[in-house]
Amino acid sequence: MKRTFISLLRRYRNLVLYGVIGAMASSIDFCVYSTMILIGVNLLIANAIGVNVGIITSFCLNRRYNFKVKDHAKMRFASFYLIGMIGLAISTGMLYVAVDKLGINEFYSKLLTIVLVALIQFMLNKAITFRTNHSCKAN
């Protein structure tokens, strides 16, 4: 049983570490979002600011500790940020529907968006941003 667990952990190392780092970045995103909501900032603006703080945190940690790639930093950040903006668009749409149309609490709605967006972003970032045979020439 222990061997199976270790084997699975090694096999899905990137996903597990991405989840841990993502949880940290998402916690920061959620705290920024929540603080802004509590002081009266519009939820869509609060979401955009929180997501941007989370994106920067996640990129720095994933680049260094998870995918361990040091090359093409500017191009990788641009790719990661663009994928983050796709996530922002998805989460903004989900928040709008959940809060404004369905009347779900803005804090619960944010937590739900984080889960879905994190899965989408993991797949895109692993396939695009942090692939090791990155073909870009910029630093």
Secondary structure as UniProt FT lines:
FT   HELIX           2..11
FT   HELIX           13..38
FT   TURN            39..40
FT   HELIX           43..61
FT   HELIX           62..66
FT   HELIX           73..95
FT   HELIX           96..101
FT   HELIX           106..124
FT   HELIX           125..129
FT   TURN            132..133
//
